[in-house]
């Protein structure tokens, strides 16, 4: 285990009956950056996080937090803060009492409870019963619990769920600041747009194994390589001219074409020579969602009939 690794999973295998949930899952979450943890439903994300927390035992492999199994840690909330289920609380308890109970179990002072309630914006609701909280407020309370021990590593499952626009902006800033403080932050989410704004690194998984383990910028650059977007009032004529050069041309929208296999300068030269008008030629900016879909297309386990047939509506 290296000193610069906050969370490490190595060769994790886990089977539930006939289902191979984890099939050699291996990656590391390093301090000082936000690592996005993404994959289709059934890819093994939740099982991996449960194994890290000792809630499920792997059939093979290991999961370590700061070089040790989570279950062996004294005061584990001071080593790894986690949010797996915002609804996992006693609804009759107030928000403050819920956190006080956790703090007492870890030997933490009551003042720490008040600090994290203030940090997540729940100070005014501290004495309200958690059972009456909205999903967004429960998310904030769950994040407060994860922060309670001031841990060097955090693991959050779908932390954007239920948050309003102000809440999403708040958690973006929180995640960024936690990584800037040198913490290792693992965030599982289906909201690619939110991860694109905060994640430095991405672990993409499918069918129980890692599909990609790379920086977000490197991933986007790799998927975008060689792709050019063309706007033209004569897309059919442009497609015919460019296809004859060996380029691959796809219609991506009204008056827009996506082109691979031909650089922008050559596209401009060929269209100009053929007197085909065009308004814009630009390198295509790939979104994280596009890159994710390109990587996981073969790893989707649960797919609707229309999607499987390639029908779009």
DAURZI-V827395 format. One line per field, one symbol per residue. phi: phi as a letter, one per 30 degrees, with the letter a starting at -180 (. if undefined). psi: psi as a letter, one per 30 degrees, with the letter a starting at -180 (. if undefined). burial: 1 if it has 9 or more other C-alpha atoms within 8 Angstrom, else 0. A space follows every 10 residues. Layout:
BEGIN
phi: ???
psi: ???
burial: ???
END
This chain:
BEGIN
phi: .ddccdbbbb idbaccidcd dbbiebabcc diaccdbbld eidjdddedd dedidbcdda jbbbbhjbde dcddhdddcb cbbcbdddad ddddeddedd dddddcicdd dddddddddc icedcdcddd dcddeddddd dddedddedh ddbbbbchdd eiddeddddd dedddddddd djdcbcbcac dddddddbdc bbccbahibd cabadddddd ddddeicbcb cadbdddddd ddddcjdcbb dcldibbcbb jbdedddedd dddchcdbca bbddcddddd dddddcedcd ccbddddddi ccb
psi: klfgkekkkj hkkkkjbfkj ekigkklkjl lglkjkjlll kgfgeeeeee eeggfkklfl alkkjhglke ffkkifffej kljejffilj ffkleeeeee eeeefggklf feeeeeeeeg ggefgegkkf fgkleeeeee eeeeeefegh lfkkjkjhff kfkleeeeee feeeeeeeef fglkjkjklf ieeeeeffke lkjklkhglk ekjlkeeeee eeefkgkkkk kkfieeeeee eeeffflkkk kfljgkkkkl gkleeeeeee eeeghkklfk jlkkjkleee eeeeegefgk ejkleeeefg kk.
burial: 0000111111 1111100001 1111111111 1111111111 0111101111 1111000100 1111111011 0010111111 1110010000 1011111111 0111010100 0111011101 0100011011 0010111111 1111111111 1111111111 0010001100 1100110111 0111111110 0110110111 1111111111 1111110011 1001011111 1101100110 1110001110 1000111111 1111001101 1100011100 1011011100 1100110011 1000001000 000
END
